[in-house]
Amino acid sequence: MNIYKDYIQEIEERKGQGLHPKPIDGAELLSEIIAQIKDLNNEYRADSLNFFIYNVVPGTTPAANVKAKFLKEIVLGQSVVAEITPAFALELLSHMKGGSSIEVLLDLALGNDVAIAKEAAKVLKTQVYLYEADTDRLVNALKSGNEIAKEILESYAKAEFFTKLPEIAEEIKVITFIAGEGDISTDLLSPGNQAHSRSDRELHGKCMITPEAQAEIKALQAQHPDKSVMLIAEKGTMGVGSSRMSGVNNVALWTGKQASPYVPFVNFAPIVAGTNGISPIFLTTVDVTGGIGLDLKNWVKKSDENGNVLRNESGDPILEEVYSVATGTVLTINTKKKKLYNGDKELIDISKAFTPQKIEFIKAGGSYAIVFGKKLQTFASKTLGVDIVPVYAPSKEVSVEGQGLTAVEKIFNKNAVGSTPGKVLHAGSDVRVTVNIVGSQDTTGLMTSQELESMAATVISPIVDGAYQSGCHTASVWDNKSKANIPRLMKFMNDFGLITARDPKGVYHAMTDVIHKVLNDITVNEWAIIIGGDSHTRMSKGVAFGADSGTVALALATGEASMPIPESVKVTFKGDMKGYMDFRDVVHATQSQMLKTFGGENVFQGRIIEVHLGTLNADQAFTFTDWTAEMKAKASICISEDYTLIESLEMAKGRIQIMIDKGMDNKNEVLKGLIAIADKRIAEIISGEKPALRPDANAKYYAEVVVDLDVIAEPMIADPDVNNADVSKRYTHDTIRPLSFYGGVKKVDLGFIGSCMVHKGDMKILAQMLKNIDEQEGKVEFKAPLVVAPPTYNIVDELKAEGDWEILQKYSGFEFDDNVPKGAARTSYENMLYLERPGCNLCMGNQEKAAKGDTVMATSTRLFQGRVVEDAEGKKGESLLSSTPVVVLSTILGRTPTIEEYKTAVEGINLTKFAPSHKLLVK
């Protein structure tokens, strides 16, 4: 009984952390527990019964398989357990939601015992997580004349698994809790540095916000047991920066409802809100859990008697409170009237949170049940030869006669399934679309694997062109947590059908490349739809959506995603880029000019940015599309010239071939298939059969932004503005300042060149700058540490072939060694160059960090509080975001450079240039 005793020992250790027993997912432990249940005199029998009933992970986990088979024995009378009657065994099976439980229920329902078959059929009629192997059994049984199979299929055709669910409450009482002022990053709800614990839901829940906040939430619940606690971003947007499912899971754990009495720490129905609503990618995650996300609009811009917006000394709009949502305020959500009330006083219309589709998600306990339910109803109706009964809310189909299509509308129309045949759909339409490329990253991958197990999926959908499991978020430090979690993840995903960064068999070299860069390379058709487990899933080919771990799992399992077609904002350019500027400055200036043009309103938020870059290849264009996550856009699309696209596809083919040569392709030859898709697409462009994707000339946009390159006169820096008197203005990515703002005197404690925002050209800029400084000064001397993490191994190999890596080695004091990876994160840095392993490094914040209170100049995208650098007592940490040459020069000087110093340093350097296309990029 060593395994069981080890489990008991672990339970004792967890008690010391204030934790309950960890849910069981292993077959060997549960088999031992079952043996102890069968032994009526066993000293551990009572505890074993409790573990078996209440503490087993459902779905397709090895433990779930063992549990389902034992429950089958009980139903059939082959095993007798006084505490688990056959009826209770069937109830337990009904809460296991798929996998072996469905197999067992089908065995029972299609078996010879009529009484048992009827009871099992009742349970099956409530289930939706059926796959081809399950539905094939029903079809074969129907053909054999089995009446129970017919009865089950008839129930599925009527979608009784949905229609018999209770309706949502007309009134939901909430008690407010201000989680923070200003934009709330998912880092507050699920910190990146606690990524290792995400699959242990109870443990991870302890990191949400602060222990003090958790105590306050519990106190509110004790005072208001009949109400739900609603977490609020006051004067900001809830859930910016990441799609992080663990953030919503934590909110649900503290404020939601238990999904099943027999499944621990899986809660649903969280309620979240923000003055400016919910970040689009985070709202998708809320939908997954059957939650509610409200746009409060409780602060508005103050106007004078003429309707002009009043501004403060900084030029920012002055806000005034329309109604209070201070912590402890009791409010009422009326789901029928779709209004928010304080007592009898109506506060705001919240109909956007209660569309017919969202009401269905709430009723079903989450969006997965709706997706699978629709598929199951369609299957059953087709099998029985009957029309589909209109049970679900019809998908909203918006079609405007005579109006052209934006680029995203074209992609959605091409990939739509289940919509009215021949109908052209515009923005606002609800659609199901096929997904071409899927990416899972390593710190959310364990949760994705759990989601796949919970929805009983065992193999990737055959309609997905390619999928990749990264190792980039755990690249910097190969510590004991990584060693315990990542090999297990890689094996699961490799078995499932993904290309994996690490080979479970140990044949090919571990590839810790940044996931977004890999997805950008394996996206080989600009008409593709990409879903990835990270907010920076923003490709410069196709349209990519950052998603929570559950939506990634759904895309892997079904090859589909569901969402409304978003509105688009068109971005074009005019003028000439100055020779001493870098394209990163154009990216920052786009955000700055947009905010200025629209009086501080972020027209990008929640929409697609259709950027007409035209002449930039996929590597360079990615710098813009990647940043659109910080612009709060839902996604982005890059419009390219034909031959620029061909150049990008050829580059992608070369990098995919390198992956094949390393031995990374799988038995289905996914990577080889991607090269074939790229070849086909290149041939279509060259022949003129199908030129590069273009919007129609008469397409309709929410807004159009024209970026004036002529006015970008100096490097632009995104500043977290940590000391702004208005807390809501801190850490927003919207404060873009010119280099001269800092007067050449702001101290810089550390520089970072890395993350998904840099490409090969940035590494070459770094090498050339160091070489020039050496030639000019006789040596390179750093007055602040410079951490460099190339995004991919391919880039390292290319730099080695071209001689640039040798230059970087010459000036470095540390170079990564894959044979001896770091086992612990750095806690201090010397004033030298660190050549770190390809991957996320400082940007991720879960491993390496700057010293507390540092001012960091970085090429990263992350300036959130505590992400790259934590606060020290008496000094806030700052992560300023800029171009590669600014970062290099800041570490050489130990301070921000003046514009004159900058111009001198970049003279003769081949910066990332951009010139607007002279071609009309419309169809």
LOKOL-139213 format. One record per residue (C-alpha): residue in three letters; x, y, z. Coordinates in steps of 0.25 Angstrom, whole numbers, plus 5000, padded with zeros to 4 digits. Example, Ala and Ser with C-alpha at 12.3 -4.5 7.8 and 13.67 -1.06 7.14 Angstrom:
// LOKOL-139213
ALA504949825031 SER505549965029 
END
This chain:
// LOKOL-139213
MET500050005000 ASN501250094998 ILE500450184987 TYR499250204997 LYS500250235008 ASP500950335000 TYR499650404997 ILE499350415011 GLN500650475014 GLU500450575003 ILE499050605009 GLU499750635023 GLU500750725016 ARG499650805009 LYS498950825022 GLY500050905026 GLN499850995014 GLY498351005017 LEU497950915006 HIS497050795004 PRO497450664998 LYS497950674983 PRO496950614973 ILE497350474968 ASP497650454954 GLY498550334954 ALA498050194952 GLU498950124961 LEU498550204973 LEU497050184970 SER497250034968 GLU497850024982 ILE496650114988 ILE495650024981 ALA496349894987 GLN496249965001 ILE494749994998 LYS494549844995 ASP495249805008 LEU494149825018 ASN495149815029 ASN496149915024 GLU496550025033 TYR496550125022 ARG495250085016 ALA494450205020 ASP495450305015 SER495550215002 LEU494050225000 ASN494150375002 PHE495350394992 PHE494650304982 ILE493350374982 TYR493750524984 ASN495250534979 VAL495450474966 VAL495750554953 PRO494650524943 GLY494750514927 THR495850424921 THR496850424932 PRO497450284936 ALA496750304949 ALA495350334942 ASN495550204934 VAL495750124947 LYS494550184954 ALA493650164942 LYS493950024941 PHE493749994956 LEU492350074956 LYS491949984944 GLU492249864953 ILE491349924964 VAL490249944954 LEU490249804949 GLY490349744963 GLN491749694960 SER492249774972 VAL491449814984 VAL491749934992 ALA490649975002 GLU490950115002 ILE490850124986 THR489550064981 PRO489450044966 ALA488550164965 PHE489650244972 ALA490650184963 LEU489850234951 GLU489850374957 LEU491350374959 LEU491450334944 SER490650444940 HIS491650544947 MET492850484940 LYS492450564927 GLY493050474916 GLY494150374913 SER494050234919 SER492750284926 ILE492050294913 GLU492650154909 VAL492150094921 LEU490750164920 LEU490650114906 ASP491049974910 LEU489949974920 ALA488950044911 LEU489149944900 GLY489249824909 ASN488349714911 ASP487749754924 VAL486549834920 ALA486349904934 ILE487849944935 ALA487749994920 LYS486650084923 GLU487350144935 ALA488650164927 ALA487850224915 LYS487350334925 VAL488750374929 LEU489250364914 LYS488150464910 THR488750574919 GLN490150554913 VAL490750634902 TYR492250594901 LEU492150484891 TYR493150454880 GLU493150374868 ALA493450244874 ASP492250264883 THR491250314873 ASP491650194863 ARG491250104874 LEU489850164875 VAL489750164859 ASN490050014859 ALA489149984870 LEU488050064863 LYS488249984850 SER488149854858 GLY486749904863 ASN487149934877 GLU485950024883 ILE486850084894 ALA487850134884 LYS486650194876 GLU486050254889 ILE487450324892 LEU487650374878 GLU486250434878 SER486550504891 TYR487850554885 ALA487050604873 LYS486150684882 ALA487350734889 GLU486750694903 PHE488050704909 PHE487950854908 THR486450874908 LYS486150804921 LEU487250884928 PRO486650994938 GLU486451134932 ILE487451234938 ALA486951314950 GLU486151444946 GLU486851524957 ILE488351504962 LYS488751574974 VAL490151624975 ILE491051684985 THR492251774979 PHE493651754981 ILE494651854975 ALA495851764971 GLY496651884967 GLU496652024961 GLY496952034946 ASP497151924936 ILE497251784943 SER498251694937 THR498051544938 ASP499351544945 LEU498651604957 LEU497651484957 SER498651374953 PRO500151424954 GLY501151374943 ASN502151344954 GLN501151244960 ALA500951174946 HIS501451044951 SER500251024961 ARG499151044951 SER498750904949 ASP498650894964 ARG497350984965 GLU497250994980 LEU498751024982 HIS498751124970 GLY497451194976 LYS498351244987 CYS499051334978 MET497851414974 ILE498051564977 THR498551564991 PRO498151485004 GLU497551605009 ALA496651614997 GLN496251464998 ALA495951495013 GLU495051615009 ILE494351524999 LYS494051425009 ALA493551525019 LEU492551585008 GLN492051435005 ALA491851415020 GLN491051545021 HIS490251525008 PRO490051365007 ASP488951384997 LYS489751474987 SER490951454978 VAL492251534979 MET492451614967 LEU493951654964 ILE494051794958 ALA495151874951 GLU494852014955 LYS495152114945 GLY495752004936 THR495551884928 MET495551744934 GLY496451634929 VAL497451704920 GLY498751654915 SER498451504915 SER497351404912 ARG497751324924 MET496751214928 SER497451204942 GLY496951344944 VAL495551314942 ASN495651184949 ASN496251264962 VAL495051364961 ALA494051244960 LEU494751174971 TRP494651284981 THR493251344976 GLY492551244967 LYS491751114969 GLN492250964970 ALA492050904956 SER491850764963 PRO491750714977 TYR492650604973 VAL493750684966 PRO494550774975 PHE495050914972 VAL494350924958 ASN493451044960 PHE492651114949 ALA491751244948 PRO492751354952 ILE492251494951 VAL493251604947 ALA493151744942 GLY493851864938 THR493652014936 ASN494051994922 GLY493551844922 ILE494351724920 SER495551694911 PRO495051614899 ILE495951494900 PHE495651494915 LEU494151504913 THR494251374904 THR494851304916 VAL493651354925 ASP492751294915 VAL493451164916 THR493051154930 GLY491651204928 GLY491951334935 ILE491451474933 GLY492351594929 LEU491751734931 ASP492151864924 LEU491751964936 LYS492152094929 ASN492052154943 TRP493052264940 VAL492852354928 LYS493652464922 LYS493152604928 SER492752704918 ASP492452854918 GLU491152924915 ASN491552914900 GLY491752764900 ASN493252774900 VAL494052674908 LEU494752744920 ARG496252704922 ASN497252714933 GLU498652774932 SER499152644926 GLY498152654915 ASP497452534919 PRO495852534920 ILE495352564934 LEU494352454938 GLU493152474947 GLU492452354954 VAL491052324949 TYR490752224960 SER491552154971 VAL492052014971 ALA492852024984 THR493151894991 GLY491951844998 THR490951904989 VAL489751814987 LEU489251814973 THR488251734965 ILE488451674951 ASN487151654944 THR487351554933 LYS485951564927 LYS485951724926 LYS487451714924 LYS487751834933 LEU488551854946 TYR487851914958 ASN488251974971 GLY486951944979 ASP485851994970 LYS486752094963 GLU487152054949 LEU488652074946 ILE489052024932 ASP488551934921 ILE489351804921 SER488751744909 LYS490151714903 ALA490351614914 PHE489051544911 THR489051514897 PRO488251394893 GLN489551314892 LYS490151364905 ILE488851324912 GLU489051184906 PHE490451184912 ILE489951224925 LYS488851114925 ALA489751004921 GLY490851044931 GLY491851084920 SER492051094905 TYR492650954903 ALA491350884906 ILE490650974895 VAL491750944885 PHE491650794887 GLY490150794889 LYS489950854875 LYS490850754869 LEU490150644876 GLN488750694872 THR489250704857 PHE489750564857 ALA488550504863 SER487550574854 LYS488350534842 THR488450394847 LEU486950384849 GLY486650464836 VAL485850574842 ASP485950724842 ILE486750794853 VAL485750844863 PRO486050994866 VAL486450984880 TYR487651074881 ALA487651224878 PRO487851244863 SER489151304860 LYS489051444857 GLU489351464842 VAL489651604837 SER489751624822 VAL489751764816 GLU489351774802 GLY490351844793 GLN491451854804 GLY492751794802 LEU493551704811 THR494751744820 ALA495951644821 VAL495351574834 GLU493951564828 LYS494551494816 ILE495351394824 PHE494151364833 ASN493251344821 LYS494251254815 ASN494351164828 ALA492851174833 VAL492151044836 GLY490651034839 SER490251174833 THR489151194822 PRO489751144809 GLY490151254800 LYS489851364810 VAL490951464811 LEU491251504825 HIS491751634831 ALA492251684845 GLY491251644856 SER490951514850 ASP491051394860 VAL491851284853 ARG492451144855 VAL493751144847 THR494751034845 VAL496151054851 ASN497451034843 ILE498551044853 VAL498551024868 GLY499651064878 SER499751024893 GLN500751084902 ASP501451014913 THR500951094925 THR499551074921 GLY499750944914 LEU499450854926 MET498150924928 THR497850904913 SER498150754915 GLN497150754927 GLU496150814918 LEU496350714908 GLU496150604918 SER494950674924 MET494250674910 ALA494750534907 ALA495550564895 THR496750464892 VAL497250514878 ILE497350644870 SER496250674860 PRO496650634846 ILE496150764840 VAL497350844848 ASP498450864838 GLY499550874849 ALA499650894864 TYR500850924873 GLN501150904888 SER502251004892 GLY503351004903 CYS503651144903 HIS503051194916 THR503851094924 ALA505151114915 SER505951204924 VAL506051114936 TRP505950964936 ASP505550954951 ASN504950834959 LYS503550894956 SER503750894941 LYS504450754941 ALA503150704948 ASN502150764939 ILE502650784925 PRO503150644921 ARG501750594925 LEU501050704917 MET501950684905 LYS501550534905 PHE500150564906 MET500150664895 ASN501050574886 ASP500150454888 PHE498950544885 GLY499550584871 LEU500250714873 ILE501650754869 THR502350774882 ALA503550854886 ARG504150744894 ASP504150604889 PRO503650504900 LYS504550394894 GLY505750484894 VAL506150474880 TYR506150624876 HIS506750734883 ALA505850814892 MET505350944884 THR504851054894 ASP504551154883 VAL503451254886 ILE502151194882 HIS501651314874 LYS502851314866 VAL502651164863 LEU501151184860 ASN501551304851 ASP502451204843 ILE501451094842 THR500351184838 VAL500551164823 ASN499251224817 GLU498751364820 TRP497351314819 ALA497551234832 ILE496951244845 ILE497851214857 ILE497551194872 GLY498651204882 GLY498751194897 ASP499251324899 SER498851474897 HIS499951494887 THR499451394877 ARG499451494866 MET500051454853 SER500451534842 LYS499851434833 GLY498351394835 VAL497551444846 ALA497951394860 PHE497151394873 GLY497851384887 ALA496951284895 ASP496851224909 SER497351084911 GLY495951024909 THR495651094896 VAL496951034891 ALA496550894896 LEU495250914888 ALA495950954876 LEU496850834877 ALA495750744879 THR494650794869 GLY495450874859 GLU494450984861 ALA494251114869 SER493051204871 MET492951354871 PRO492351474865 ILE493051534853 PRO493751654859 GLU493751794854 SER495051844848 VAL495851974848 LYS496652004836 VAL498152054838 THR498952114827 PHE500152194826 LYS500652324819 GLY501952394819 ASP503352354820 MET504052284831 LYS505252354836 GLY506552274834 TYR506952274849 MET505652214853 ASP505252074855 PHE503952004852 ARG503651984866 ASP503552134868 VAL502452134857 VAL501752024865 HIS501652114877 ALA501352234869 THR500152164863 GLN499552154877 SER499852294881 GLN499352354868 MET498052274869 LEU497752314883 LYS498052464879 THR497152454867 PHE495952394874 GLY496052484887 GLY496652374896 GLU495652274891 ASN496252144888 VAL495552104875 PHE496451974874 GLN495851914887 GLY495051784884 ARG495251804869 ILE496151744858 ILE497251834853 GLU497451824838 VAL498851874836 HIS499251904822 LEU500751874824 GLY500951824809 THR502451824808 LEU502851764821 ASN503151614822 ALA502451524832 ASP503651534842 GLN503651684842 ALA502151704841 PHE501951614853 THR502551734862 PHE501251814859 THR500251694859 ASP500851644872 TRP500651784879 THR499251794875 ALA498951714888 GLU499451834896 MET498551924887 LYS497351834893 ALA496951784879 LYS496251654878 ALA497251614867 SER497951674855 ILE498151644840 CYS499351684832 ILE499051724817 SER500251684809 GLU500651704794 ASP500751584786 TYR502251564786 THR502451604800 LEU501451494804 ILE502251394795 GLU503551434802 SER502851404815 LEU502351274811 GLU503651234806 MET504351274819 ALA503251184826 LYS503551064817 GLY505051074821 ARG504751074836 ILE503750964835 GLN504750884827 ILE505750904838 MET504750854848 ILE504550734840 ASP506050714838 LYS506150714854 GLY505150594854 MET503950674860 ASP502950634850 ASN501950524854 LYS501350404848 ASN500250484841 GLU501450564835 VAL500750694839 LEU501950784836 LYS502150724822 GLY500650754820 LEU500850894823 ILE501950914813 ALA501050854803 ILE499950954807 ALA501051074805 ASP501451024792 LYS499951014787 ARG499751154792 ILE501051214785 ALA500651154772 GLU499251214773 ILE499851354775 ILE500851344764 SER499851294754 GLY498851404758 GLU497851294761 LYS497751354776 PRO498551474779 ALA498851514793 LEU497651544802 ARG497051684800 PRO495851754806 ASP494851804796 ALA494851944793 ASN493451974798 ALA493651894811 LYS493151964823 TYR494051994835 TYR493752044849 ALA494852144848 GLU496052174839 VAL497452214845 VAL498452274836 VAL499852274842 ASP500752394838 LEU502152344838 ASP502652484835 VAL502352534850 ILE503052414856 ALA504352494859 GLU504952414871 PRO504852274877 MET503552254884 ILE503452184898 ALA502252114905 ASP502352154919 PRO501652094931 ASP501552234937 VAL501652164951 ASN501452294959 ASN500252354951 ALA499352414962 ASP498152354955 VAL498352204958 SER497552164946 LYS498552224937 ARG499652134941 TYR500152014934 THR499252034922 HIS500152034910 ASP499452154905 THR500552254911 ILE501452264899 ARG502552364901 PRO503652414892 LEU505152384896 SER505352534899 PHE504352534910 TYR505452464919 GLY506452574916 GLY507552474915 VAL507652454931 LYS506652344935 LYS507452234941 VAL507352094934 ASP507651974943 LEU507451864933 GLY507251844918 PHE506451724912 ILE506451694897 GLY505551574894 SER504151524894 CYS503251504882 MET503451654879 VAL504851634873 HIS505251564860 LYS506551534854 GLY506751674849 ASP506751714864 MET507851624867 LYS508651674855 ILE508451814860 LEU508951774874 ALA510251714868 GLN510551834859 MET510351934870 LEU511351854879 LYS512351844868 ASN512251994865 ILE512352034879 ASP513651944880 GLU514252014868 GLN513852154873 GLU514252134888 GLY515252024887 LYS514351934896 VAL512951904900 GLU512651944914 PHE511251924920 LYS510752014931 ALA509551924933 PRO509251774930 LEU508751744916 VAL507951614916 VAL507751554902 ALA506851444898 PRO506651414884 PRO505251364880 THR505551234873 TYR506751144871 ASN506551154856 ILE506951304857 VAL508151264866 ASP508551164855 GLU508351274844 LEU509251374852 LYS510351274854 ALA510351244839 GLU510451394836 GLY511551424846 ASP510651514856 TRP510551404867 GLU512051414868 ILE512051564870 LEU511051544881 GLN511851434888 LYS513051524888 TYR512351624897 SER511551534905 GLY511951494920 PHE510951374919 GLU510451284908 PHE509351184910 ASP509751034910 ASP508650934906 ASN509350824912 VAL509450894925 PRO508150984926 LYS507951074938 GLY507351004950 ALA506951134957 ALA506551274953 ARG507551384954 THR507351474966 SER508451574962 TYR509151624950 GLU510551674947 ASN510751794937 MET511051704925 LEU510351634913 TYR509551504916 LEU509251414904 GLU508051334909 ARG507351214904 PRO506251244893 GLY504951264899 CYS504151364907 ASN505051394918 LEU504751524926 CYS503551554918 MET502751434924 GLY503051474938 ASN502951334943 GLN504451304944 GLU505451414942 LYS505151544948 ALA505951674949 ALA506351724963 LYS505151784971 GLY504951934968 ASP505851934956 THR505552014944 VAL505651924932 MET505751964917 ALA505151854909 THR504751804895 SER503651724902 THR502151754902 ARG501951744917 LEU501951864926 PHE500951814936 GLN501251834951 GLY502051714956 ARG502251644943 VAL503651674938 VAL504051744951 GLU503351754964 ASP503251874974 ALA504351894984 GLU504051964997 GLY503952114994 LYS504252094979 LYS503252044969 GLY503851944958 GLU503752004944 SER503751924930 LEU503852034919 LEU503651974905 SER504552024893 SER505251984881 THR506551894881 PRO507552014878 VAL506952094890 VAL507051974899 VAL508551944895 LEU508952094897 SER508252104910 THR509051984916 ILE510352044910 LEU510052174917 GLY509352124929 ARG508252234926 THR507252274915 PRO508052334903 THR507852474898 ILE507352484884 GLU508652524879 GLU509352414886 TYR508352314879 LYS508552374865 THR510052354866 ALA509952214871 VAL509052164860 GLU509752234849 GLY510052124838 ILE509252024845 ASN508251944837 LEU506951974845 THR505651914842 LYS505152004831 PHE503752024826 ALA503152094814 PRO501652094811 SER501252014799 HIS501052094786 LYS499951984782 LEU498551994785 LEU498351884795 VAL496851854792 LYS496151774782 
END
